[in-house]
Amino acid sequence: MSEELITAERGIIAEALTSDQAYQLVKSLCRKFGSRFAGSQEEREAARFLAERMRDFGLEEVELRSFEYRGWQRGSTELFWLDQEDKPHRVECIGLPYSPEGKVEAELIDLGLGTPAEFSLEEGEIAGKIVLVSAERPLYARENMHRRDKYLRAVEAGAAGFIWMRGAPGYLEETGGLPHDAPIPAAGISREAGFWLQEKLEEGQLRVRLAASHQTAPTTSYNVIGSLKGSNPEKKKLIAGAHYDGHDIAEGALDNGAGTAVVMEAARLLAQSSEVLERSIDFVLFGAEEVDLVGSSSFVAEQADLESYQFMINLDGAPGRPGGKLGIALQGWPELVPFFKNMASEMGLENLAVGVSHSAHSDMYPFSEKEIPSGYLSAIEEMATGRNWGHTRADTLDKLEIEKLREDALLLSRILLRASNKKEWPVE
């Protein structure tokens, strides 16, 4: 690197490791705007707040870009198991976003981890029943093991309802979005409640009653966009993104106030040395991610010049996530693995993990679908350890570690700084 770049990077390192601005931004998001649930007034106010902060940092062409979609508002959800005298016993639960209205009483069937094999083994026994599956994802069945995948398998098999059992203990019901045209009611329950239902099933057939009442309506949300201009406008741009919305049951401090703050802090740090950037960098905060990647899908489909982008990197709850060490997970493009490993070595981070780990459930996915090279900062896990506090009411500010925020913001800033000034990329 040139002396100018080395000086800029050293300044970024010093500022990143001593600043509390990223933490203060997460705190503002949580305390001023609550969950920032998709389509809510709090989400809209958070978007305006983030745009104003981008302007304060010195970003250019800051704007809110709106998109329309079918929004969902939580009503009530009730779940009971029925004893031999048909007396109902309440089970604490939470409706899953885009669960439709409906009331069903049927026999419960436990499909364990909800793998394709487990569904196949019970083929012919699922129709008309309420399916219970665990949120856990074993390493031997990582593909098609997202909540939506398991839900759609239940629908295809003719299930009457769907119960999502959290894998980790703590009496926490876990939420999470379903397809927008979800046809059968669905609820999330805690690991402890699920264990109780499994125990009752061992005694014989068990009937349960699931009732849901929710609303949908046309809704407007926003993507927040700002840019740092590089010295060479002929070069393709970089884009760093994160979603700023959360689920309506918590503050969303980890998922994804933290990811939002990391992207914003990288924008602030790089703005202080923007004169050394060769490629321009767009910073995009997506709305309505938790309800099926609506914001990033709209950005890719309607709001962006995709031909102008070289690489997209996404931040989704990386600080505070369980599992292995933080690394770069690429959405394919294995030829980029040595490129980023070499970059890590140049930064003195030889142990930074770089690998290929495709995911269809965060905001880098719409970019990879359009063949834009992309990846995300993530814990590179040796074991599938779940989402920690995310998607539960315990996703709160006290779980956040300022040191991890600083480390992630510093890593993202250094990656973007060096990527902006790489003369050649293995994928054009």
C-alpha positions in Angstrom: 0.0 0.0 0.0 1.0 3.6 -0.5 2.2 5.7 2.4 -1.0 7.7 2.0 -3.1 4.5 2.5 -1.0 3.3 5.4 -1.5 6.6 7.1 -5.2 6.6 6.5 -5.6 3.0 7.8 -3.6 3.8 10.9 -5.9 6.7 11.6 -9.0 4.5 11.1 -7.5 1.9 13.5 -6.9 4.4 16.3 -10.3 6.0 15.9 -12.2 2.7 15.7 -10.7 1.2 18.8 -11.4 4.2 21.0 -14.8 5.4 19.8 -18.1 4.6 21.3 -20.1 6.1 18.5 -21.3 2.7 17.1 -22.6 1.7 20.6 -24.3 5.1 21.0 -26.0 4.6 17.6 -27.4 1.2 18.6 -28.5 2.7 21.9 -30.4 5.5 20.0 -32.0 2.9 17.7 -33.2 0.8 20.7 -34.2 3.6 23.0 -35.8 6.1 20.5 -37.3 3.7 17.9 -38.0 0.5 19.7 -38.2 -2.6 17.5 -38.4 -0.8 14.2 -40.7 -3.4 13.0 -41.3 -3.4 9.2 -43.9 -0.8 8.2 -44.2 0.8 11.6 -43.9 4.4 12.5 -40.8 3.6 14.5 -39.2 2.1 11.4 -39.9 5.2 9.3 -38.6 7.5 12.0 -35.4 5.3 12.3 -34.9 5.6 8.6 -35.0 9.4 8.8 -32.6 9.4 11.8 -30.1 7.2 10.0 -30.2 9.4 6.9 -29.5 12.4 9.0 -26.6 10.7 10.6 -25.2 9.8 7.2 -25.3 13.5 6.3 -23.5 14.3 9.6 -20.7 11.9 8.7 -20.2 13.6 5.3 -21.8 11.0 3.0 -23.1 12.3 -0.3 -26.3 11.7 -2.2 -28.1 10.6 1.0 -31.7 9.7 0.4 -34.6 7.5 1.4 -36.0 5.3 -1.3 -39.5 4.0 -0.7 -41.0 0.7 -1.7 -44.4 -0.8 -1.4 -45.3 -4.3 -0.1 -48.0 -6.2 1.8 -47.4 -5.5 5.5 -48.4 -7.6 8.5 -49.6 -6.5 11.9 -49.6 -8.7 15.0 -52.9 -9.6 16.6 -53.4 -12.4 19.0 -52.3 -16.1 19.0 -53.4 -18.8 21.4 -52.2 -22.3 21.8 -53.7 -25.0 24.0 -53.2 -28.7 24.5 -56.4 -30.7 25.4 -56.5 -33.4 28.1 -58.7 -36.5 28.0 -61.7 -34.5 29.2 -61.1 -31.9 26.5 -60.0 -29.4 29.1 -57.7 -26.8 27.4 -54.3 -26.1 29.0 -52.6 -22.9 27.7 -49.1 -23.0 26.1 -47.3 -19.6 25.9 -46.7 -18.8 22.3 -46.1 -16.0 19.8 -47.5 -15.7 16.3 -45.0 -15.8 13.4 -45.1 -12.8 11.0 -47.4 -13.5 8.0 -49.2 -16.3 9.9 -52.8 -15.9 8.6 -55.9 -15.7 10.6 -57.4 -19.1 11.5 -58.4 -21.5 14.2 -57.6 -25.2 14.0 -57.9 -28.1 16.4 -56.1 -31.2 15.5 -53.7 -34.0 16.5 -50.1 -32.9 17.1 -47.3 -34.6 15.2 -43.6 -34.1 16.3 -41.2 -34.0 13.3 -38.1 -33.5 15.3 -35.6 -31.3 13.5 -37.9 -31.0 10.5 -35.4 -32.4 8.0 -36.6 -33.5 4.6 -35.9 -37.1 5.7 -38.1 -36.7 8.8 -40.9 -35.3 6.7 -40.5 -38.1 4.2 -40.6 -40.8 6.9 -44.0 -39.5 8.1 -45.4 -39.0 4.6 -49.1 -39.8 4.8 -49.3 -39.1 8.5 -49.0 -35.3 8.4 -52.2 -34.2 6.5 -54.7 -32.5 8.8 -52.4 -32.4 11.8 -50.5 -29.7 13.5 -46.7 -30.1 13.0 -44.2 -29.4 15.7 -40.6 -28.9 14.6 -37.4 -27.7 16.3 -35.6 -24.6 15.2 -32.2 -26.4 15.5 -30.2 -27.1 12.3 -27.8 -30.0 12.4 -24.6 -29.8 10.4 -25.5 -32.9 8.4 -28.7 -31.2 7.1 -27.7 -27.5 6.7 -29.4 -27.0 3.4 -33.1 -26.1 3.3 -33.4 -26.0 7.0 -34.5 -22.4 7.5 -37.8 -21.8 9.2 -39.5 -21.1 5.9 -38.3 -24.3 4.4 -39.7 -26.4 7.3 -43.0 -24.5 7.2 -43.4 -25.0 3.4 -42.7 -28.7 3.8 -45.5 -28.9 6.4 -47.8 -27.0 4.0 -46.9 -29.3 1.1 -47.7 -32.3 3.3 -51.1 -31.0 4.1 -50.6 -29.9 7.7 -53.3 -27.8 9.3 -50.9 -25.8 11.5 -47.3 -25.2 12.4 -45.5 -24.9 15.7 -41.9 -23.6 15.8 -40.0 -24.8 18.9 -36.9 -22.8 19.9 -33.7 -24.9 20.2 -32.0 -23.0 23.0 -33.3 -23.0 26.6 -34.5 -19.9 28.6 -38.4 -19.9 28.3 -38.1 -17.7 25.2 -40.6 -18.0 22.4 -38.8 -17.4 19.0 -40.4 -15.4 16.2 -39.5 -15.2 12.5 -41.2 -14.4 9.2 -43.1 -16.8 7.0 -43.8 -16.4 3.2 -46.2 -13.5 2.6 -48.8 -16.0 1.3 -48.5 -18.4 4.2 -51.7 -20.5 4.2 -51.8 -22.2 7.6 -51.5 -20.6 11.1 -48.2 -20.8 12.9 -46.8 -20.0 16.3 -43.4 -20.0 18.0 -42.9 -21.6 21.5 -40.0 -22.0 23.9 -37.8 -25.1 24.1 -39.3 -25.8 27.5 -42.9 -25.6 26.3 -42.0 -27.8 23.3 -40.4 -30.4 25.6 -43.6 -30.5 27.6 -45.6 -31.2 24.5 -43.2 -33.9 23.4 -43.5 -35.5 26.8 -47.3 -35.5 26.6 -47.0 -37.0 23.1 -45.1 -40.0 24.6 -48.2 -40.8 26.6 -50.3 -41.1 23.5 -52.1 -39.0 20.9 -52.4 -35.3 21.8 -54.8 -32.8 20.4 -53.9 -29.1 20.3 -55.8 -26.0 19.5 -54.2 -23.1 17.6 -56.0 -19.8 17.0 -54.5 -16.8 15.3 -55.8 -13.3 14.5 -53.6 -10.9 12.5 -54.0 -8.3 9.8 -52.3 -7.4 6.6 -52.4 -4.2 4.6 -50.5 -2.3 1.9 -47.4 -0.7 3.5 -44.6 1.6 2.6 -41.0 1.2 3.9 -37.6 2.7 3.0 -34.1 1.9 2.2 -31.5 4.5 3.4 -28.7 5.2 1.0 -25.5 7.3 1.2 -22.2 7.3 -0.7 -18.5 8.1 -0.5 -17.1 9.0 -3.9 -13.9 7.5 -5.0 -11.3 9.1 -7.2 -11.9 6.8 -10.2 -15.6 6.9 -11.3 -14.8 4.4 -14.0 -14.2 1.7 -11.5 -17.2 -0.4 -10.3 -18.4 0.5 -6.8 -18.5 -1.4 -3.5 -21.7 -1.7 -1.4 -21.9 -2.3 2.3 -25.4 -3.1 3.7 -27.4 -4.0 6.8 -31.0 -4.1 7.7 -32.2 -1.7 10.4 -35.6 -3.2 11.1 -36.2 -5.7 13.9 -39.0 -7.9 15.1 -41.8 -6.3 17.0 -41.2 -8.2 20.3 -37.8 -6.7 21.2 -35.4 -3.8 20.6 -33.4 -5.8 18.0 -30.1 -4.7 19.5 -28.1 -7.6 18.1 -30.4 -8.3 15.1 -29.8 -5.9 13.6 -29.1 -2.7 15.4 -25.5 -3.9 15.8 -25.1 -4.7 12.1 -26.6 -1.3 11.2 -24.1 0.4 13.6 -21.1 -1.4 12.2 -22.0 -0.2 8.6 -22.6 3.3 9.9 -19.4 3.4 11.8 -17.4 2.1 8.8 -19.0 4.9 6.8 -18.0 7.5 9.4 -14.4 6.2 9.7 -13.9 6.1 5.9 -15.5 9.5 5.4 -12.6 11.0 7.4 -10.2 9.6 4.8 -12.4 9.6 1.7 -9.7 11.2 -0.4 -7.7 8.0 -0.5 -10.6 5.9 -1.9 -10.4 4.8 -5.5 -13.6 2.9 -5.9 -16.8 4.6 -4.6 -18.6 2.9 -1.8 -22.4 2.9 -1.3 -23.8 2.3 2.2 -27.3 1.0 2.2 -29.5 0.3 5.2 -32.4 -1.9 4.2 -36.0 -1.9 5.5 -38.3 -4.8 6.0 -35.6 -7.5 6.0 -37.2 -9.6 8.7 -40.3 -10.1 6.6 -38.7 -11.8 3.6 -35.9 -9.5 2.4 -38.4 -7.0 1.0 -36.1 -3.9 1.2 -33.0 -5.5 -0.4 -35.1 -7.3 -3.0 -36.7 -3.9 -3.9 -33.3 -2.3 -4.1 -32.0 -4.9 -6.5 -35.1 -5.0 -8.6 -36.0 -1.3 -8.8 -33.6 1.1 -7.2 -30.0 0.1 -8.2 -27.8 0.1 -11.2 -26.5 -3.4 -10.7 -23.9 -3.1 -13.4 -22.1 -0.5 -11.3 -21.3 -2.8 -8.4 -18.1 -4.9 -8.0 -18.9 -6.5 -4.6 -21.5 -6.4 -1.9 -20.8 -7.1 1.8 -23.6 -7.6 4.3 -23.8 -7.2 8.1 -26.6 -9.1 9.8 -26.2 -9.4 13.6 -22.5 -10.4 13.5 -21.6 -8.8 16.9 -22.8 -11.1 19.6 -23.6 -14.0 17.4 -22.5 -17.4 18.8 -20.2 -19.8 17.2 -16.8 -19.6 15.7 -14.5 -16.7 15.0 -15.6 -13.8 12.8 -14.9 -14.2 9.2 -15.9 -13.5 5.6 -18.5 -15.9 4.2 -18.9 -15.6 0.4 -22.1 -16.4 -1.5 -20.2 -18.5 -4.0 -17.4 -17.1 -6.2 -14.7 -19.4 -4.7 -12.1 -17.5 -6.8 -12.6 -14.7 -4.3 -11.4 -16.9 -1.4 -7.6 -16.5 -2.1 -8.3 -12.8 -2.9 -9.7 -12.1 0.6 -7.3 -14.5 2.3 -4.4 -12.5 0.8 -6.1 -9.3 1.9 -6.4 -10.7 5.4 -2.7 -11.6 5.4 -1.8 -8.1 4.2 -3.7 -6.7 7.2 -1.9 -9.0 9.6 -5.0 -11.1 10.2 -3.8 -14.5 9.0 -6.4 -16.2 11.2 -9.3 -14.4 9.7 -11.6 -17.1 8.3 -12.6 -16.9 4.7 -14.9 -19.5 3.1 -18.0 -20.1 1.0 -21.3 -20.4 2.9 -24.3 -19.6 0.8 -27.4 -18.3 2.6 -30.8 -17.3 1.1 -32.0 -15.6 4.2 -30.3 -12.2 4.5 -29.8 -9.1 2.4 -26.8 -10.4 0.3 -29.0 -13.0 -1.3 -30.9 -10.8 -3.7 -27.5 -9.5 -5.0 -26.1 -13.0 -5.4 -29.3 -14.0 -7.3 -28.4 -11.2 -9.8 -24.8 -12.5 -10.0 -23.3 -9.6 -8.1 -20.4 -11.1 -6.1 -21.3 -10.8 -2.5 -20.7 -12.1 1.0 -21.2 -11.3 4.7 -19.3 -11.0 7.9 -20.3 -13.9 10.1 -19.1 -16.3 12.7 -17.6 -19.2 10.7 -18.9 -22.0 12.8 -17.7 -25.5 13.4 -21.1 -26.4 14.8 -24.6 -24.9 14.1 -25.3 -23.0 17.3 -28.5 -21.1 16.5 -29.2 -17.4 16.5 -28.4 -16.7 20.2 -30.8 -14.0 21.5 -32.1 -12.9 18.0 -35.8 -13.2 17.2 -36.7 -13.3 20.9 -37.8 -10.7 23.4 -34.3 -11.0 25.0 -32.6 -9.3 22.0 -31.8 -6.2 24.1 -29.1 -3.7 24.5 -27.5 -5.3 27.6 -26.3 -8.2 25.4 -24.2 -6.0 23.2 -20.4 -5.8 23.8 -18.9 -2.5 22.7 -15.5 -4.2 22.1 -17.1 -6.5 19.5 -18.8 -3.5 17.8 -15.4 -1.8 17.6 -13.7 -4.9 16.2 -16.4 -5.5 13.6 -16.5 -1.8 12.5 -12.7 -1.8 12.2 -12.6 -5.0 10.2 -15.3 -3.8 7.8 -13.6 -0.4 7.4 -10.2 -2.0 6.6 -11.8 -4.4 4.1 -13.6 -1.6 2.3 -10.5 0.7 2.3 -8.3 -2.0 0.8 -11.0 -3.3 -1.6 -11.6 0.2 -2.8 -7.9 0.5 -3.8 -7.4 -3.0 -5.3 -6.3 -2.5 -8.9 -7.5 -6.0 -10.0 -10.3 -8.3 -8.9 -10.5 -11.9 -9.9 -14.2 -11.5 -10.7 -15.3 -8.6 -12.9 
